[in-house]
Amino acid sequence: MRNVKVAIVHDYLNQMGGAERVVAVFRKMFPDAPIYTTIVDLDKLLPELQDAVIHTTWMQRIPGILRRFKLFFWLYPFAVSSMKLKGYDLILSSSSAYAKGARKERGSVHVCYCHTPMRFAWDFEGYMEGIAVPRSLKRIAKWLTYPLQRWDRSNSARVDRLIANSTIVKERISRTYGVKAPIIFPPVDISRFSVSEEGPGDYFLVVSRLVSYKRMDLAVQACTRLGQKLLIVGDGTDRQRLEQLAGDTVTFLGRRSDEEVVRYMQHCKALIFPGLEDFGITPLEVNACGRPIIAYRGGGALDTVVAEQTGLFFEEQTVESLMETIKHFETYDWDATRIRLHAEAFSEDIFMERLQSSIEGAMNAKERGAKVAQMEGSY
């Protein structure tokens, strides 16, 4: 794709999550491409994006925007629409909300990698969970979801190619926008992880933000009742409640360095993954260390866990169901090499190869369509 001028668009760069890692890989593919986003928090920018050319919008100047960015949901459509994306052949967006609304010039191509349809518009209660706002303000916010849904649907129709990051997101895109989106699984930086020759230790592991919807309470209570050692890496608003549920075998380690997290992954019996996620990169990072997963059978885990080869499922989001699977887990011998090979199928290189192919397909289709229109106009 020589001489193609590319702009990368993302909702907001104010955290270091999976969506932001996708943006980092976009930049790896197109190192000269500037990044357009509504707001940026330079203190929370991934190292790979530290020297990127980043254009923000007028929202960056709103007092308190970085701390309470969710409360300004109704302004983001206007901010995205104000982005000046002139002279680009390709708009490559990473969107879980607003970026797919970026306006392109006639003749340019917009490829959107969709992490999920906009949560605020389509899953209002889930989006507002944990945000302390007056009831009256919440009612007003709920009312505003209806015009936002119309805006979101109309924008999705203008995207040339919408790509889903998992099977569950593909289903949401079909249900929400009426679009059959191809799936390209998110990239995992496999090179950061390796299989240890020392083998597993005596503990199960959790690596996660500690928020209620991730259901870490199941892991805490199951391991407490079974007397199994559980190490929890991460922090969040649900930590105090989880500590009250935990017994003597559960240890909260808080946030740790990347190097420490890798060591914990390499030597765990298994990662416990009890939530319902759109995809979930952490299980694949643990697989890249040769260790298996115990996951709830649903959501993104269905795309990443191969039952009885790279991990086990528990069928219901209950303590009892997870306890039964943990007991069953102890009867298996796990092949670390086989588990590692499974994770390699989700590498950054494979992601970039598939995304490049999809982008070229979208641009070729646009070019063919323009030629047909030109021929029809000549008659």
Secondary structure per residue as TSV (DSSP state, phi and psi in degrees):
chain	resnum	aa	ss	phi	psi
A	1	M	-	360.0	67.0
A	2	R	T	-78.1	149.8
A	3	N	T	59.7	24.9
A	4	V	-	-98.7	122.7
A	5	K	-	-89.5	122.5
A	6	V	E	-117.3	139.4
A	7	A	E	-120.6	133.9
A	8	I	E	-100.1	132.1
A	9	V	E	-124.1	135.1
A	10	H	E	-138.1	152.7
A	11	D	S	-55.3	-63.1
A	12	Y	-	-158.7	140.8
A	13	L	B	-107.0	73.3
A	14	N	S	-129.0	18.1
A	15	Q	S	-156.5	170.0
A	16	M	-	-118.3	74.2
A	17	G	S	-114.1	-168.2
A	18	G	H	-63.1	-38.0
A	19	A	H	-64.7	-37.8
A	20	E	H	-70.4	-31.2
A	21	R	H	-67.7	-32.6
A	22	V	H	-62.7	-43.1
A	23	V	H	-59.5	-39.8
A	24	A	H	-62.3	-37.5
A	25	V	H	-72.7	-36.4
A	26	F	H	-53.8	-46.4
A	27	R	H	-67.3	-31.6
A	28	K	H	-63.9	-35.8
A	29	M	H	-73.4	-38.1
A	30	F	S	-128.8	76.6
A	31	P	T	-64.3	-20.8
A	32	D	T	-91.5	-3.4
A	33	A	-	-77.9	129.9
A	34	P	-	-73.7	158.5
A	35	I	E	-110.5	129.0
A	36	Y	E	-109.0	130.7
A	37	T	E	-152.2	162.0
A	38	T	S	-71.8	-46.4
A	39	I	-	-142.7	158.2
A	40	V	B	-139.9	139.4
A	41	D	-	-110.5	104.6
A	42	L	G	-63.3	-23.6
A	43	D	G	-76.3	-14.3
A	44	K	G	-119.8	27.0
A	45	L	-	-89.4	133.3
A	46	L	-	-58.9	146.7
A	47	P	G	-54.6	-35.4
A	48	E	G	-66.8	-15.4
A	49	L	G	-109.2	2.1
A	50	Q	T	-60.4	-35.5
A	51	D	T	-104.4	15.4
A	52	A	S	-75.6	152.6
A	53	V	-	-81.8	112.9
A	54	I	E	-119.0	124.0
A	55	H	E	-105.0	123.3
A	56	T	-	-104.6	175.2
A	57	T	-	-105.6	-178.2
A	58	W	G	-61.3	-16.1
A	59	M	G	-65.5	-24.3
A	60	Q	G	-58.6	-25.6
A	61	R	G	-90.8	0.3
A	62	I	S	-73.5	125.8
A	63	P	T	-58.4	131.4
A	64	G	T	78.2	7.4
A	65	I	T	-62.5	-37.3
A	66	L	T	-71.9	-28.3
A	67	R	T	-84.6	-34.6
A	68	R	S	-128.1	47.8
A	69	F	G	-63.5	-28.0
A	70	K	G	-67.8	-27.9
A	71	L	G	-72.6	-13.7
A	72	F	G	-99.4	26.7
A	73	F	G	-52.4	-35.9
A	74	W	G	-74.8	-11.7
A	75	L	G	-91.8	-23.3
A	76	Y	H	-59.0	-40.7
A	77	P	H	-56.8	-40.3
A	78	F	H	-67.9	-38.6
A	79	A	H	-66.1	-45.1
A	80	V	H	-63.0	-40.5
A	81	S	H	-65.7	-22.4
A	82	S	T	-84.0	-7.9
A	83	M	-	-63.6	132.3
A	84	K	-	-93.5	92.6
A	85	L	-	-106.6	62.7
A	86	K	-	-100.2	141.9
A	87	G	S	86.3	8.9
A	88	Y	-	-100.1	139.6
A	89	D	S	-82.5	-32.4
A	90	L	E	-133.4	127.2
A	91	I	E	-103.2	117.0
A	92	L	E	-112.3	108.7
A	93	S	E	-110.5	147.5
A	94	S	E	-114.0	114.2
A	95	S	E	-136.8	128.1
A	96	S	S	-117.9	7.5
A	97	A	S	-157.0	-82.7
A	98	Y	S	-107.2	-21.9
A	99	A	G	-61.9	-27.4
A	100	K	G	-66.5	-12.0
A	101	G	G	-85.7	4.1
A	102	A	-	-59.6	134.8
A	103	R	-	-86.9	130.2
A	104	K	-	-107.7	160.8
A	105	E	-	-79.8	157.2
A	106	R	T	-59.5	130.9
A	107	G	T	95.9	-17.6
A	108	S	-	-85.3	166.2
A	109	V	E	-117.0	135.6
A	110	H	E	-115.5	116.4
A	111	V	E	-110.9	123.8
A	112	C	E	-114.6	123.1
A	113	Y	E	-92.1	109.5
A	114	C	E	-99.0	117.5
A	115	H	S	-79.1	-28.6
A	116	T	S	-179.6	152.3
A	117	P	S	-58.1	153.7
A	118	M	-	-50.7	115.7
A	119	R	H	-65.2	-41.2
A	120	F	H	-59.2	-42.4
A	121	A	H	-76.0	-37.2
A	122	W	H	-108.6	-13.1
A	123	D	-	-141.9	65.0
A	124	F	H	-58.5	-47.8
A	125	E	H	-63.5	-41.2
A	126	G	H	-65.3	-38.8
A	127	Y	H	-65.0	-41.3
A	128	M	H	-83.0	-4.5
A	129	E	T	-59.6	128.8
A	130	G	T	86.0	-2.2
A	131	I	-	-98.4	116.9
A	132	A	-	-83.7	103.6
A	133	V	-	-134.2	152.1
A	134	P	-	-59.4	149.8
A	135	R	H	-59.1	-38.7
A	136	S	H	-63.4	-40.2
A	137	L	H	-67.3	-35.3
A	138	K	H	-66.3	-37.2
A	139	R	H	-64.9	-41.1
A	140	I	H	-63.9	-42.7
A	141	A	H	-61.7	-41.2
A	142	K	H	-60.0	-41.4
A	143	W	H	-63.1	-34.9
A	144	L	H	-72.3	-12.1
A	145	T	H	-66.4	-26.7
A	146	Y	H	-69.1	-48.9
A	147	P	H	-65.2	-30.0
A	148	L	H	-67.5	-36.5
A	149	Q	H	-61.2	-42.6
A	150	R	H	-64.0	-42.2
A	151	W	H	-62.0	-43.2
A	152	D	H	-66.1	-42.6
A	153	R	H	-63.8	-43.7
A	154	S	H	-65.4	-35.8
A	155	N	H	-68.4	-40.4
A	156	S	H	-62.3	-31.3
A	157	A	H	-70.4	-22.4
A	158	R	H	-91.2	-9.3
A	159	V	-	-73.8	134.8
A	160	D	S	-72.9	-36.9
A	161	R	E	-146.0	122.8
A	162	L	E	-106.0	122.5
A	163	I	E	-112.6	131.7
A	164	A	E	-92.0	148.6
A	165	N	S	-93.5	-3.7
A	166	S	S	-165.9	171.2
A	167	T	H	-64.0	-42.7
A	168	I	H	-66.6	-34.0
A	169	V	H	-72.6	-36.3
A	170	K	H	-57.8	-43.1
A	171	E	H	-65.5	-40.0
A	172	R	H	-64.8	-41.9
A	173	I	H	-61.4	-43.1
A	174	S	H	-62.7	-44.1
A	175	R	H	-70.0	-37.5
A	176	T	H	-85.9	-44.7
A	177	Y	H	-109.1	-11.3
A	178	G	-	70.8	29.1
A	179	V	-	-115.7	136.1
A	180	K	-	-91.2	100.5
A	181	A	-	-95.2	137.5
A	182	P	-	-69.6	159.3
A	183	I	B	-107.3	130.3
A	184	I	-	-128.9	114.7
A	185	F	-	-66.7	147.0
A	186	P	-	-60.4	156.1
A	187	P	-	-79.8	142.5
A	188	V	B	-119.1	128.5
A	189	D	-	-78.8	80.5
A	190	I	G	-60.8	-29.6
A	191	S	G	-63.5	-20.1
A	192	R	G	-75.4	-12.0
A	193	F	-	-124.1	152.5
A	194	S	-	-151.5	161.5
A	195	V	-	-85.2	128.5
A	196	S	-	-83.2	140.7
A	197	E	T	-74.5	-15.0
A	198	E	T	-75.8	-21.7
A	199	G	-	83.7	179.2
A	200	P	-	-74.7	156.0
A	201	G	-	-93.6	-149.8
A	202	D	S	-111.3	20.0
A	203	Y	-	-130.7	151.2
A	204	F	E	-89.9	162.7
A	205	L	E	-134.0	143.8
A	206	V	E	-124.8	132.2
A	207	V	E	-129.6	107.6
A	208	S	S	-169.6	158.5
A	209	R	-	-68.7	138.3
A	210	L	-	-94.0	83.5
A	211	V	-	-126.4	153.8
A	212	S	G	-61.4	-38.0
A	213	Y	G	-68.7	-15.5
A	214	K	G	-80.1	-6.1
A	215	R	-	58.1	38.7
A	216	M	H	-67.7	-15.5
A	217	D	H	-60.2	-31.4
A	218	L	H	-64.2	-45.3
A	219	A	H	-65.4	-42.8
A	220	V	H	-61.5	-48.8
A	221	Q	H	-71.2	-38.8
A	222	A	H	-64.0	-46.3
A	223	C	H	-70.1	-33.4
A	224	T	H	-63.2	-46.9
A	225	R	H	-69.7	-30.0
A	226	L	H	-88.2	-9.3
A	227	G	T	71.1	24.0
A	228	Q	-	-90.2	141.1
A	229	K	-	-73.2	129.4
A	230	L	E	-132.1	125.2
A	231	L	E	-105.0	132.1
A	232	I	E	-117.9	114.2
A	233	V	E	-100.5	125.2
A	234	G	B	131.6	171.7
A	235	D	-	-147.2	169.5
A	236	G	-	161.9	-178.1
A	237	T	T	-67.4	-18.8
A	238	D	T	-94.2	2.5
A	239	R	H	-61.9	-44.9
A	240	Q	H	-60.2	-43.1
A	241	R	H	-64.2	-41.4
A	242	L	H	-65.0	-38.7
A	243	E	H	-63.5	-33.1
A	244	Q	H	-70.0	-27.1
A	245	L	H	-83.4	-18.6
A	246	A	-	-82.7	144.8
A	247	G	-	-96.3	-169.3
A	248	D	T	-67.7	-19.2
A	249	T	T	-87.1	-3.2
A	250	V	E	-106.1	128.5
A	251	T	E	-122.4	128.3
A	252	F	E	-96.2	117.5
A	253	L	E	-97.8	-10.8
A	254	G	E	69.6	-161.4
A	255	R	S	-76.2	139.8
A	256	R	-	-130.7	162.6
A	257	S	-	-67.2	160.8
A	258	D	H	-57.7	-40.3
A	259	E	H	-64.4	-41.5
A	260	E	H	-65.5	-41.6
A	261	V	H	-61.5	-41.7
A	262	V	H	-60.4	-42.7
A	263	R	H	-63.5	-41.4
A	264	Y	H	-62.6	-39.2
A	265	M	H	-65.1	-43.2
A	266	Q	H	-62.0	-30.8
A	267	H	H	-112.4	9.1
A	268	C	-	-79.0	156.4
A	269	K	S	-64.0	-49.7
A	270	A	-	-164.2	157.1
A	271	L	E	-86.7	133.3
A	272	I	E	-97.7	126.3
A	273	F	E	-129.4	81.7
A	274	P	-	-91.4	-5.3
A	275	G	S	-87.6	176.0
A	276	L	-	-107.3	100.6
A	277	E	-	-108.8	156.8
A	278	D	S	-65.6	-37.7
A	279	F	S	-144.7	-81.1
A	280	G	-	101.4	99.1
A	281	I	S	-83.4	-31.1
A	282	T	H	-54.8	-43.0
A	283	P	H	-58.1	-35.6
A	284	L	H	-73.7	-31.1
A	285	E	H	-65.4	-40.0
A	286	V	H	-67.1	-40.7
A	287	N	H	-59.3	-37.1
A	288	A	H	-64.6	-19.0
A	289	C	T	-91.0	3.9
A	290	G	T	82.4	11.8
A	291	R	-	-108.9	147.5
A	292	P	-	-85.0	176.1
A	293	I	E	-123.4	144.7
A	294	I	E	-114.4	110.8
A	295	A	E	-128.9	151.2
A	296	Y	E	-68.1	135.6
A	297	R	S	-77.3	89.5
A	298	G	S	176.2	161.5
A	299	G	T	61.5	-144.0
A	300	G	T	-64.9	-22.5
A	301	A	H	-60.8	-27.6
A	302	L	H	-67.2	-22.9
A	303	D	H	-86.6	-20.6
A	304	T	H	-115.7	-21.8
A	305	V	-	-105.2	126.4
A	306	V	-	-100.5	113.4
A	307	A	B	-57.5	130.8
A	308	E	T	68.9	4.9
A	309	Q	T	-117.6	-46.5
A	310	T	T	-117.9	2.5
A	311	G	E	165.5	-173.5
A	312	L	E	-129.9	151.7
A	313	F	E	-103.4	149.1
A	314	F	E	-112.0	145.4
A	315	E	S	-86.0	-28.5
A	316	E	S	-128.2	146.7
A	317	Q	S	-80.9	66.4
A	318	T	S	-132.0	156.6
A	319	V	H	-61.6	-41.2
A	320	E	H	-63.9	-42.7
A	321	S	H	-63.9	-42.8
A	322	L	H	-65.8	-39.1
A	323	M	H	-60.5	-42.4
A	324	E	H	-61.7	-40.7
A	325	T	H	-69.8	-38.2
A	326	I	H	-61.8	-42.0
A	327	K	H	-61.8	-43.2
A	328	H	H	-65.5	-34.8
A	329	F	H	-57.2	-37.4
A	330	E	T	-64.6	-14.7
A	331	T	T	-88.4	-3.6
A	332	Y	-	-99.6	148.5
A	333	D	-	-105.7	126.7
A	334	W	-	-105.2	135.5
A	335	D	-	-92.6	103.5
A	336	A	H	-62.7	-37.5
A	337	T	H	-65.4	-43.7
A	338	R	H	-64.0	-40.3
A	339	I	H	-65.7	-42.3
A	340	R	H	-61.3	-43.5
A	341	L	H	-60.9	-37.3
A	342	H	H	-60.3	-44.8
A	343	A	H	-64.3	-33.5
A	344	E	H	-64.1	-20.6
A	345	A	T	-70.2	-9.4
A	346	F	T	-112.0	22.6
A	347	S	B	-69.4	164.1
A	348	E	H	-59.5	-40.1
A	349	D	H	-61.1	-43.0
A	350	I	H	-67.5	-40.8
A	351	F	H	-58.0	-48.8
A	352	M	H	-63.8	-38.9
A	353	E	H	-62.8	-45.3
A	354	R	H	-70.8	-38.8
A	355	L	H	-67.6	-41.1
A	356	Q	H	-58.8	-44.2
A	357	S	H	-62.6	-41.1
A	358	S	H	-67.7	-39.9
A	359	I	H	-62.4	-46.7
A	360	E	H	-61.9	-38.1
A	361	G	H	-63.0	-41.5
A	362	A	H	-66.3	-40.2
A	363	M	H	-71.3	-37.8
A	364	N	H	-65.8	-40.0
A	365	A	H	-64.0	-39.0
A	366	K	H	-63.6	-42.7
A	367	E	H	-65.0	-42.6
A	368	R	H	-63.4	-41.6
A	369	G	H	-62.6	-39.0
A	370	A	H	-66.3	-38.5
A	371	K	H	-66.4	-40.7
A	372	V	H	-63.7	-43.1
A	373	A	H	-63.5	-38.0
A	374	Q	H	-66.6	-40.6
A	375	M	H	-65.5	-43.0
A	376	E	H	-66.0	-32.7
A	377	G	H	-73.4	-19.1
A	378	S	H	-82.4	-13.1
A	379	Y	-	-80.6	360.0
